[in-house]
Structure formats: structure tokens, C-alpha cells
Amino acid sequence: MPLVSAADVGPVRVVTLRRPEARNAMSTALLGELLDAVAGAVRGEGVRALVLTGSDGSFSAGADLREELDHAATVRRMDLFCQVYEAVGTCPKPTVAAVEGHCVGGGAEVAAACDIRVADPTASFRFPGAALGFPVGPAKLVGLVGLGAARDLVLTARTVGVTESFRLGFVQRLADPGMALDLALEVAGTIAAHNPDAVAFLKRQFATFSGLGDRIAAENDALRAHAESGGDYGVLTMPDPKRSGGWT
């Protein structure tokens, strides 16, 4: 049974994470399927918008902490996370996250990489990088909620409910209970009905003006280096010959 499904609702491609027994936690296999699903939506000639969601009342509990991984497999999974963040964050077609229930860690990062977030009252968000020891969180959040709020969410690694997330500007649309996907489809359908060339151009403008692609690339570099080093933060402050001045 696939861990990620894709179905078209008119011009909108709905991609659903399907590991309900693990609250849609992201295993290596799921990440690979998710990456393929996003790429398929980009290639789809009739697809004008993409909705990402989770099954059975949960978006995603983040990385599957129970997956047994040796060093090489850990590096491989982190690389897949980075590829997913880049694929969603730089997707040339509009993306909407439909969130119910838990949206944590890698799941919250994927939601943050989308253009628009729709959530129902059960949704909660957490960016636990500081608590778990991973250098992730600032790249996407700082452009969505501002520097102060991003620092609060990332450095405390606290859980925030949908009301506060909406107030901060992280969530754009509030749905009735159990209706996040329906509202996300409505939002995506509205965008899909517009001139696709205009929408694509405007997305490129947002990417240029926000610098999101560069921020994601820099954070992904840190994540890959951190994984390859076995969690040694020292490598992130060493000069990188590919960069002028290194990380500091």
C-alpha cells in the first residue's frame, strides 16, 4: 500500500500522506514517495495547483524517530528531507497545506514551505529543532511570521494551536472542524482558475523578493553537514571552501 497517494480534483492535485498508524510520520520510504508525488504534480500538464495533506486527522508527526537507521541511512533520509523542502518551497505551481491534528517537525517544515496554510481547530504546530538538536526552522518561518515570532517558535520548540498560528500569520485560513481539505481545495481551485502564466510569474516574483529559495538552500546545507558529521555542530562553524566566510 502506498505511503503517499495522489488524486486530481479538477485542476488541483491532492497529495496525501498515508501512515495513519504513525500519525503520518515521515520515514525514508514516505519521503521518497512524497518527493515523487510533488515532481509528478509539477510535470502534470493539467495540474494547476497542489494541495498537501495528511490522512486520518493528522498532517504529520514529523520524522519517524522509530525508524532504525545507521549513519549512511541517516544521511540519506536527511538528504530526502532537504529535497522535499526544496521541492515544495520552490514548486513552480501554487501549493496549499490542509492541516488537521499534529503538524510537527518535518511535517511543520513541509507546511511552512507551502504558499498557503489552511487549518481546522484540531491543528497544532511545533518546530522542535532546538529540542531535538537539528539546525532547522528559521529558513521558512522568518519570512512567514517575522523575526521575533520565528525566534520564539524555534528556540522554545513549543507547541502552538491554530488560533495563535492564525494570529501570527502562519495559518492563512481557518476551517470548520474536519473541513481543512475542503477549504484548501476551494482556495487552490480559486487560484487554479486564474491565468496560469500570471500565477507562475507572480510565484517567481515572490521567490525573488522573499529570498526563500536561498534561505532553504542554506538551511539544507547545514542539515546535510550536520547529518554527515553525526550531529557535530562544530562543522557548521568551520569555513566552507565553497563559501566565502563559511557559516559564521
C-alpha positions in Angstrom: 0.0 0.0 0.0 1.4 3.4 -0.9 2.5 5.8 1.8 1.6 8.8 -0.3 -1.4 9.0 -2.6 -2.2 11.5 -5.3 -5.5 12.3 -6.8 -6.8 15.1 -9.0 -9.9 17.2 -8.1 -10.3 19.1 -11.4 -7.0 21.0 -11.9 -5.9 20.5 -8.3 -3.6 17.6 -7.4 -4.2 16.4 -3.8 -1.2 14.6 -2.3 -2.0 12.8 0.9 0.4 11.3 3.5 -0.9 7.8 4.5 0.8 6.4 7.6 -2.2 6.8 10.0 -0.7 4.2 12.4 2.3 6.6 12.9 0.4 9.9 12.6 1.9 10.1 9.1 5.4 10.2 10.5 8.0 10.6 7.7 10.0 7.5 7.1 12.6 7.2 4.3 10.1 5.4 2.1 7.4 8.0 2.7 9.8 10.9 1.9 10.8 9.2 -1.4 7.2 8.8 -2.4 6.4 12.4 -1.4 9.2 13.7 -3.5 8.0 11.7 -6.5 4.4 12.9 -5.9 5.4 16.6 -5.9 7.5 16.1 -9.0 4.6 14.4 -10.7 2.4 17.3 -9.9 4.9 19.7 -11.4 5.1 17.6 -14.6 1.3 17.2 -14.8 0.1 19.3 -17.7 -3.4 19.6 -16.4 -2.3 20.3 -12.8 -2.5 24.0 -11.9 -2.3 23.8 -8.1 -1.2 21.3 -5.4 -2.8 20.5 -2.0 -0.7 18.7 0.6 -2.5 17.0 3.5 -2.4 14.0 5.9 -4.8 11.1 6.5 -6.9 10.3 9.5 -6.9 13.6 11.2 -3.2 14.3 11.4 -0.9 16.1 9.0 2.4 14.6 10.1 4.2 13.9 13.4 7.5 14.7 11.6 10.5 12.4 11.2 9.9 8.8 12.1 12.0 8.6 15.3 11.4 4.8 15.5 12.9 4.1 12.1 16.2 2.2 12.6 19.0 3.9 10.7 22.7 3.5 10.5 24.9 6.5 9.7 24.6 6.1 6.0 20.8 5.7 6.2 20.5 8.8 8.4 22.4 10.9 5.9 20.2 9.5 3.1 17.0 10.3 5.0 18.2 13.8 5.8 19.0 14.4 2.1 15.5 13.3 1.2 14.1 15.8 3.8 16.1 18.5 2.2 15.0 17.6 -1.3 11.3 17.6 -0.2 11.8 21.1 1.5 13.3 22.4 -1.7 10.8 20.8 -4.0 7.8 22.2 -2.1 9.4 25.6 -1.3 10.4 26.2 -4.9 7.4 24.5 -6.6 6.5 26.5 -9.7 2.8 25.7 -9.1 0.8 27.1 -6.2 0.8 25.0 -3.1 -1.7 24.8 -0.2 -1.3 22.8 3.0 -4.5 21.4 4.5 -3.8 20.8 8.2 -5.7 18.9 10.8 -4.2 17.5 14.0 -0.4 17.2 14.6 1.9 19.1 12.3 5.3 18.7 13.9 9.0 18.9 12.8 9.4 17.8 9.2 5.6 18.0 8.8 5.6 21.6 10.0 8.5 22.4 7.7 6.6 21.0 4.7 3.5 23.0 5.7 5.7 26.1 6.1 7.2 25.6 2.6 3.7 25.8 1.1 2.3 29.1 -0.3 -0.8 29.0 1.9 -1.8 27.1 5.0 -5.4 26.1 5.9 -6.1 24.6 9.3 -9.0 23.4 11.3 -9.4 23.8 15.1 -7.6 20.5 15.9 -4.4 21.6 14.2 -1.2 22.3 16.2 2.3 23.1 15.1 5.7 22.6 16.6 9.2 23.3 15.3 11.3 21.1 17.7 14.8 21.6 16.1 16.3 23.2 19.2 14.9 20.4 21.5 16.0 17.6 19.2 19.3 19.1 18.2 18.6 19.8 14.5 19.6 23.0 12.7 16.2 23.7 11.1 13.4 26.1 11.4 14.4 29.7 10.7 14.6 29.5 6.8 10.9 29.3 6.2 9.4 30.7 9.5 11.2 34.1 9.4 9.5 35.1 6.2 6.1 34.0 7.4 5.8 35.3 11.0 8.7 37.8 11.3 11.9 37.5 13.2 10.7 37.8 16.8 7.9 35.2 16.4 10.2 32.9 14.5 12.8 33.0 17.3 10.1 32.3 19.8 8.7 29.3 18.0 12.1 27.8 17.0 14.1 28.4 20.1 11.4 27.4 22.6 10.2 24.5 20.4 6.8 25.0 21.9 3.5 23.7 20.5 1.2 26.4 19.2 -2.5 25.9 18.5 -4.4 27.1 15.4 -5.7 30.3 17.0 -2.2 31.6 17.8 -0.9 30.3 14.5 -3.5 32.3 12.7 -2.8 35.4 14.8 0.9 35.1 13.9 0.2 34.8 10.2 1.5 31.3 9.9 -2.0 30.0 9.1 -4.0 32.0 6.4 -7.4 30.3 6.5 -9.4 28.8 9.4 -11.6 25.9 8.5 -14.5 24.3 10.4 -13.8 21.0 12.2 -12.9 18.3 9.7 -13.1 20.8 6.7 -9.5 21.8 6.2 -9.1 19.8 3.0 -12.4 21.1 1.6 -11.4 24.7 2.3 -7.9 24.1 0.9 -9.4 22.7 -2.3 -11.6 25.8 -2.5 -8.5 28.1 -2.1 -6.5 26.1 -4.6 -9.3 25.9 -7.0 -9.7 29.7 -6.9 -6.0 30.1 -7.8 -6.1 27.4 -10.4 -8.9 29.3 -12.2 -6.6 32.3 -12.8 -4.3 32.8 -15.7 -1.6 30.1 -15.2 1.1 32.3 -16.8 0.3 35.2 -14.4 0.2 32.9 -11.4 3.6 31.3 -12.4 5.1 34.7 -12.9 3.8 36.0 -9.6 5.2 32.9 -7.8 8.6 33.7 -9.3 8.3 37.3 -8.1 7.5 36.1 -4.6 10.5 33.8 -4.7 12.8 36.6 -5.9 11.6 39.2 -3.4 11.5 36.9 -0.4 14.7 35.1 -1.0 13.1 31.9 0.2 15.0 29.6 -2.2 18.3 30.9 -0.9 17.3 30.5 2.7 16.1 27.0 2.1 19.3 26.1 0.3 21.5 27.5 3.1 19.5 25.6 5.8 19.6 22.4 3.7 23.4 22.7 3.5 23.5 22.9 7.3 21.2 19.9 7.7 23.2 17.8 5.3 26.5 18.7 7.0 25.0 18.1 10.5 23.8 14.6 9.4 27.1 13.7 7.7 29.1 14.7 10.8 26.9 12.6 13.1 25.4 15.7 14.8 28.6 17.7 15.4 27.7 21.4 15.4 31.3 22.3 15.2 31.3 21.5 11.5 28.7 24.2 10.9 31.1 27.0 12.1 34.1 25.8 10.1 34.9 27.7 6.9 33.5 26.0 3.8 35.7 26.3 0.8 32.6 26.5 -1.4 31.5 29.7 0.5 33.3 33.0 1.3 33.5 33.2 5.0 31.9 29.9 5.9 28.9 29.7 8.2 29.9 32.4 10.6 
